[in-house]
Amino acid sequence: MSPFVGKRILLSVTFCTVTTVVTLLFLSSFPGLKIPPFYWGVSVVFPIILSSLVSWKLAKQSEELCELNQELMRSHDLLKVVADSDSLTTLLNRGGFFRHIEALPLGTSGWLLIIDVDRFKSINDRFGHRAGDKALQSIAAIMKMTVRPHDYIGRIGGEEFGVYLPEVDEAKAMLIAERLRHQVEVTPVPVTDDVSIHMTISIGISKAQRNEAITDSLYIADKALYSAKHGGRNQIRRAA
């Protein structure tokens, strides 16, 4: 029994006992209503026993309801995490990524990176979709290690990722983007027991203010990404 339950039982029993005693004292004050000791004992002991049992039952039920409510809240929070997560990479999915950004206070400044794996289709074609999944998981792990803890990372398409960097200037955003590009380039990915591959990524980057629609920033960053692709891949292009 928790201290909380015990305290509630004690308070209830005390209240019932005091109420009974006060009532008996009041009645015994009238002439001719002298109450024998036996009735005093019965009138006090029975309420104590009954109130103890009832209070214990009610207190336990209240405690169980509190625990159930806490469990429901934890389950609700877990469902929100699952609903916003990409099952393959454990990053935010597209919807979760943009919802988290849109939840930031208006006026928040930042930079949006749109990242695409270069020639990803050839990985699936040569080694199979399982190898492609490993490649995506590897890139996701690199992103988690490279960006800051409070940055937002999401898988927003098949082999396309998004990173939102709040409250950074252009130089810092470009530095993080370059770290991502370089780290992917130098990290081999084991796609089979005896074969590892090297990948590259192309990145489009644009300024993303929270007083503007994130879809507008996405459109601009996408144009920069296409420029990086057409410019030879494995590079970063900032939106003009």
C-alpha positions as CSV (number, residue, x, y, z in Angstrom):
1,M,0.0,0.0,0.0
2,S,1.4,3.4,-1.0
3,P,1.8,6.2,1.6
4,F,-0.8,8.2,-0.4
5,V,-3.4,5.4,0.1
6,G,-2.5,5.0,3.8
7,K,-2.9,8.7,4.4
8,R,-6.3,8.8,2.7
9,I,-7.5,5.9,4.9
10,L,-6.2,7.5,8.1
11,L,-8.0,10.8,7.3
12,S,-11.3,9.0,6.5
13,V,-11.2,6.9,9.6
14,T,-10.3,9.9,11.7
15,F,-13.2,11.9,10.3
16,C,-15.7,9.1,10.8
17,T,-14.5,8.5,14.4
18,V,-14.6,12.2,15.3
19,T,-18.0,12.5,13.8
20,T,-19.4,9.5,15.7
21,V,-17.9,10.6,19.0
22,V,-19.2,14.2,18.7
23,T,-22.7,12.9,17.8
24,L,-22.7,10.6,20.9
25,L,-21.5,13.4,23.2
26,F,-24.2,15.6,21.9
27,L,-26.9,13.0,22.4
28,S,-25.6,12.1,25.9
29,S,-25.9,15.7,26.9
30,F,-29.7,15.5,26.9
31,P,-31.3,14.5,30.2
32,G,-32.4,10.8,30.2
33,L,-30.2,9.9,27.2
34,K,-27.2,8.5,29.0
35,I,-25.5,6.1,26.7
36,P,-24.1,2.9,28.3
37,P,-20.3,2.1,27.7
38,F,-21.2,-1.0,25.6
39,Y,-23.1,1.2,23.1
40,W,-20.2,3.7,23.1
41,G,-17.9,0.9,22.1
42,V,-20.1,-0.5,19.4
43,S,-20.9,2.9,18.0
44,V,-17.2,3.8,17.7
45,V,-15.6,0.5,16.7
46,F,-18.1,-0.5,14.0
47,P,-17.7,2.9,12.1
48,I,-13.9,2.6,12.4
49,I,-14.0,-0.9,10.9
50,L,-16.5,-0.1,8.1
51,S,-14.9,3.3,7.2
52,S,-11.4,1.6,7.1
53,L,-12.6,-1.1,4.7
54,V,-14.6,1.4,2.5
55,S,-11.8,3.9,2.5
56,W,-9.2,1.3,1.6
57,K,-11.3,0.1,-1.3
58,L,-11.9,3.6,-2.6
59,A,-8.3,4.7,-2.2
60,K,-7.0,1.7,-4.0
61,Q,-9.5,2.3,-6.9
62,S,-8.4,5.9,-7.0
63,E,-4.7,4.9,-7.1
64,E,-5.4,2.3,-9.9
65,L,-7.3,4.9,-11.9
66,C,-4.3,7.3,-11.6
67,E,-1.9,4.6,-12.8
68,L,-4.2,3.7,-15.7
69,N,-4.4,7.4,-16.7
70,Q,-0.7,7.7,-16.6
71,E,-0.3,4.5,-18.7
72,L,-2.8,5.9,-21.2
73,M,-0.8,9.2,-21.4
74,R,2.4,7.2,-22.0
75,S,0.6,5.1,-24.7
76,H,-0.7,8.3,-26.3
77,D,2.8,9.8,-26.4
78,L,4.2,6.6,-27.9
79,L,1.5,6.5,-30.6
80,K,2.4,10.1,-31.5
81,V,6.1,9.1,-31.8
82,V,5.2,6.0,-33.9
83,A,2.8,8.1,-36.1
84,D,5.6,10.6,-36.8
85,S,8.4,8.1,-37.3
86,D,9.8,6.4,-40.4
87,S,9.9,2.6,-39.6
88,L,13.0,1.9,-41.7
89,T,15.3,4.8,-40.5
90,T,13.6,5.8,-37.2
91,L,13.8,9.4,-38.4
92,L,10.8,11.5,-38.7
93,N,8.6,10.7,-41.6
94,R,7.5,13.4,-44.1
95,G,4.4,14.4,-42.1
96,G,6.2,14.4,-38.8
97,F,9.1,16.3,-40.1
98,F,7.0,19.2,-41.4
99,R,4.6,19.1,-38.3
100,H,7.6,19.6,-36.0
101,I,8.9,22.5,-38.0
102,E,5.5,24.2,-38.2
103,A,5.2,23.8,-34.4
104,L,8.2,26.1,-33.9
105,P,7.4,29.7,-32.7
106,L,6.7,32.2,-35.4
107,G,9.8,34.2,-36.2
108,T,12.1,31.3,-35.8
109,S,14.8,31.5,-38.4
110,G,16.7,28.6,-39.9
111,W,17.9,26.7,-43.0
112,L,16.3,23.8,-44.8
113,L,18.4,21.1,-46.4
114,I,16.9,18.7,-48.9
115,I,19.2,15.7,-49.5
116,D,19.0,13.1,-52.2
117,V,21.1,9.9,-52.5
118,D,23.0,10.0,-55.8
119,R,22.3,7.1,-58.2
120,F,20.3,5.2,-55.5
121,K,18.4,3.2,-58.1
122,S,21.6,1.5,-59.2
123,I,22.1,0.2,-55.6
124,N,18.8,-1.5,-55.7
125,D,19.3,-2.8,-59.2
126,R,22.8,-4.3,-58.4
127,F,22.4,-5.5,-54.9
128,G,18.7,-5.7,-54.2
129,H,16.3,-3.7,-52.0
130,R,17.8,-5.0,-48.8
131,A,21.1,-3.4,-49.7
132,G,19.2,-0.2,-50.5
133,D,17.6,-0.3,-47.1
134,K,21.0,-0.6,-45.5
135,A,22.2,2.3,-47.4
136,L,19.3,4.5,-46.3
137,Q,19.8,3.4,-42.6
138,S,23.5,4.2,-42.9
139,I,22.8,7.7,-44.1
140,A,20.2,8.2,-41.4
141,A,22.8,7.2,-38.8
142,I,25.4,9.6,-40.2
143,M,22.8,12.4,-40.1
144,K,22.0,11.7,-36.4
145,M,25.7,11.9,-35.5
146,T,26.4,15.0,-37.6
147,V,23.7,17.5,-36.9
148,R,23.0,19.1,-33.5
149,P,20.7,17.4,-31.0
150,H,17.9,20.0,-31.5
151,D,17.9,19.9,-35.3
152,Y,15.1,18.1,-37.1
153,I,15.8,15.2,-39.5
154,G,13.2,13.4,-41.6
155,R,12.9,11.0,-44.5
156,I,10.6,12.8,-46.8
157,G,10.7,10.5,-49.8
158,G,12.1,7.2,-51.0
159,E,15.8,8.2,-50.9
160,E,15.2,11.9,-50.1
161,F,15.8,13.4,-46.6
162,G,15.2,16.7,-45.0
163,V,17.1,18.5,-42.3
164,Y,16.0,21.7,-40.6
165,L,18.6,23.8,-38.8
166,P,16.9,26.3,-36.5
167,E,18.6,29.5,-35.4
168,V,21.8,29.2,-37.4
169,D,23.4,31.6,-39.9
170,E,24.3,30.7,-43.5
171,A,27.9,29.9,-42.7
172,K,27.0,27.4,-40.0
173,A,24.3,25.8,-42.2
174,M,26.7,25.4,-45.1
175,L,29.3,23.9,-42.7
176,I,26.8,21.3,-41.4
177,A,25.7,20.5,-45.0
178,E,29.4,20.0,-46.0
179,R,30.0,17.7,-43.0
180,L,27.0,15.6,-44.0
181,R,28.2,15.4,-47.6
182,H,31.7,14.5,-46.7
183,Q,30.8,12.0,-44.0
184,V,28.5,10.1,-46.4
185,E,31.2,10.1,-49.1
186,V,33.9,8.6,-46.8
187,T,31.7,6.0,-45.0
188,P,31.5,2.6,-46.6
189,V,28.2,0.7,-46.4
190,P,28.3,-3.1,-46.1
191,V,25.5,-4.2,-48.4
192,T,26.4,-7.9,-48.4
193,D,28.7,-10.1,-46.3
194,D,31.6,-9.4,-48.5
195,V,30.7,-6.2,-50.4
196,S,30.7,-2.6,-49.3
197,I,29.8,0.4,-51.3
198,H,30.5,4.1,-51.2
199,M,27.7,6.6,-51.7
200,T,27.4,10.3,-52.3
201,I,24.6,12.8,-51.7
202,S,23.5,16.0,-53.3
203,I,22.1,18.8,-51.2
204,G,19.9,21.8,-51.9
205,I,19.7,24.4,-49.1
206,S,17.5,27.4,-48.6
207,K,16.7,29.9,-45.9
208,A,13.5,28.9,-44.0
209,Q,11.8,31.5,-41.8
210,R,8.9,30.4,-39.7
211,N,6.8,33.4,-40.7
212,E,6.7,31.8,-44.2
213,A,5.1,28.6,-45.3
214,I,7.6,25.7,-45.1
215,T,6.3,24.4,-48.4
216,D,7.7,27.6,-50.0
217,S,11.1,26.9,-48.5
218,L,10.8,23.3,-49.7
219,Y,10.1,24.4,-53.2
220,I,13.2,26.6,-53.2
221,A,15.4,24.0,-51.7
222,D,14.2,21.4,-54.2
223,K,15.2,23.7,-57.1
224,A,18.7,24.1,-55.5
225,L,18.9,20.3,-55.2
226,Y,18.0,19.8,-58.9
227,S,20.8,22.2,-59.7
228,A,23.2,20.2,-57.6
229,K,22.1,17.0,-59.5
230,H,22.5,18.5,-62.9
231,G,25.8,20.1,-61.9
232,G,27.4,16.7,-61.4
233,R,26.1,15.4,-58.0
234,N,28.0,15.0,-54.7
235,Q,27.7,18.8,-54.1
236,I,25.8,21.5,-52.2
237,R,23.9,24.2,-53.9
238,R,22.4,27.2,-52.1
239,A,19.1,28.6,-53.4
240,A,19.7,31.9,-55.3
